[in-house]
Amino acid sequence: MAKHIIAVYPGSFDPVTNGHLDIIERAVPIFDRIIVAVGENLSKKPLFTVDERMAILKKILKRYRNIEVDSFSGLLITFARTKRASVIVRGLRAVSDYDYEFQLALTNRMLDHRIETIFIMTRGRYSFLSSGIAKEIAKNGGDVRKLVPATVERVLKEKFRDRA
């Protein structure tokens, strides 16, 4: 009997970038179901609320039938267990990401050895890209069309226009 593989792709997605989408699009054919999980990190001051980030992701990802968007706070491993996920997907941009991600993966494995972490390298053209870079460029009136989906470009412009 074939195993139904559920993966969780966690992140702050504040906002979602083309780099995030690259990871998601490449994970789609690998897993039966992917839960894109918006993390509620209380130590960060996000530009968008969790609900706004979820709404943006749902709009962008609606064409994928095997993707669900959800949110979580607390331990990722606990969230993954409640969703019956057997895999956590993490994106890597550069070697500098690896040390941190490696520590997280080993910690999650210690907390629950049944849940594997799978790393997907982003394409080279996104290796420099982060949500923070996209926000900084947008905040200063720069062109973010190559960095984020059109939906995100619009909401970034609105958000920074409202703050001006």
C-alpha positions in Angstrom: 0.0 0.0 0.0 1.4 3.4 -1.0 2.2 5.8 1.8 0.5 9.2 1.9 3.4 11.6 2.5 2.4 14.9 4.2 5.1 17.7 4.4 5.1 20.9 6.3 6.9 23.9 4.8 7.2 26.4 7.6 8.3 30.1 7.5 7.4 33.6 8.5 6.5 34.5 4.8 6.6 38.2 5.7 6.1 38.4 2.8 6.3 35.4 0.6 9.0 35.8 -2.1 9.8 34.1 -5.4 12.4 32.1 -3.6 9.8 30.7 -1.3 7.6 29.9 -4.3 10.6 28.2 -6.0 10.9 25.8 -3.1 7.1 25.2 -2.9 6.8 24.6 -6.7 9.6 22.1 -6.6 8.2 20.3 -3.5 4.7 19.9 -5.1 5.5 16.8 -7.2 7.4 15.2 -4.4 4.8 15.1 -1.7 1.1 14.1 -1.6 0.2 17.0 0.5 2.1 20.2 1.6 1.1 22.4 4.4 2.6 25.8 4.0 2.8 26.9 7.7 3.0 30.5 8.6 4.9 30.8 11.9 3.8 33.2 14.5 7.1 34.4 15.9 6.5 36.7 18.8 10.1 37.8 19.0 9.8 39.4 15.5 7.9 42.5 14.5 6.3 41.4 11.2 5.0 43.8 8.6 2.0 41.7 7.9 -0.3 39.9 10.4 -0.5 36.2 10.3 -4.0 36.4 8.8 -2.7 38.8 6.0 0.2 36.4 5.3 -2.1 33.4 5.1 -4.5 35.3 2.8 -1.7 36.3 0.5 -0.4 32.7 0.4 -3.8 31.2 -0.2 -4.4 33.6 -3.2 -1.0 32.8 -4.7 -1.2 29.0 -4.1 -4.8 28.4 -5.0 -3.9 26.6 -8.2 -2.3 23.8 -6.3 -4.7 21.1 -5.2 -2.3 19.4 -2.8 -1.4 22.6 -0.8 -3.0 23.8 2.3 -2.1 27.1 4.1 -2.2 27.1 7.9 -0.5 28.9 10.8 1.2 27.8 14.0 2.9 29.0 17.1 5.1 27.1 19.5 7.2 24.2 18.4 7.1 23.3 14.7 7.5 19.6 15.6 4.3 19.7 17.6 2.5 21.3 14.7 3.9 18.7 12.3 2.7 15.9 14.6 -0.9 17.4 14.8 -1.0 17.5 11.0 0.3 13.9 10.7 3.3 15.2 8.7 6.3 12.9 8.2 8.5 15.5 6.6 9.5 19.1 7.2 10.7 21.0 4.1 13.3 23.6 4.5 14.8 25.8 1.8 18.5 26.6 1.6 19.8 29.7 -0.2 23.5 29.6 0.6 26.0 27.8 2.7 25.4 30.3 5.4 21.8 28.9 5.9 23.1 25.4 6.3 24.6 25.7 9.9 21.4 27.1 11.3 19.1 24.7 9.4 21.3 21.7 10.3 20.9 22.6 14.0 17.1 22.9 13.7 16.9 19.6 11.8 18.9 17.8 14.4 16.9 19.3 17.2 13.6 18.4 15.5 14.9 14.9 15.0 15.7 14.6 18.7 12.2 15.7 19.5 10.6 13.3 17.1 12.7 10.8 15.2 9.7 9.9 12.9 9.7 13.3 11.2 12.4 13.8 8.6 13.8 17.2 7.4 14.3 17.5 3.7 16.4 20.4 2.3 15.6 21.9 -1.1 18.2 24.3 -2.5 16.7 27.4 -4.1 17.6 28.2 -7.7 20.7 30.4 -7.9 18.8 33.4 -9.0 17.1 33.5 -5.6 20.1 32.7 -3.5 20.4 36.3 -2.2 16.7 36.8 -1.7 15.0 37.2 1.6 11.7 38.7 2.8 13.8 41.4 4.6 15.5 42.4 1.3 12.2 42.6 -0.5 10.6 44.7 2.3 13.6 47.1 2.4 13.5 47.7 -1.4 9.8 48.2 -1.4 9.9 50.5 1.6 12.4 52.7 -0.3 10.3 52.8 -3.5 12.4 50.2 -5.4 11.1 47.8 -8.0 10.4 44.3 -6.4 8.8 42.7 -9.5 11.6 40.2 -9.9 11.6 39.4 -6.2 8.0 38.7 -5.3 4.7 37.7 -6.9 2.5 40.5 -8.3 0.1 40.0 -5.4 2.9 40.7 -3.0 4.2 43.7 -5.0 0.7 45.3 -4.7 0.3 44.7 -1.0 3.8 45.9 -0.2 3.1 49.2 -2.1 -0.2 49.6 -0.2 1.4 48.8 3.2 4.2 51.3 2.7 1.9 53.9 1.2 -0.3 53.6 4.3 2.8 54.1 6.5 4.0 57.2 4.7 
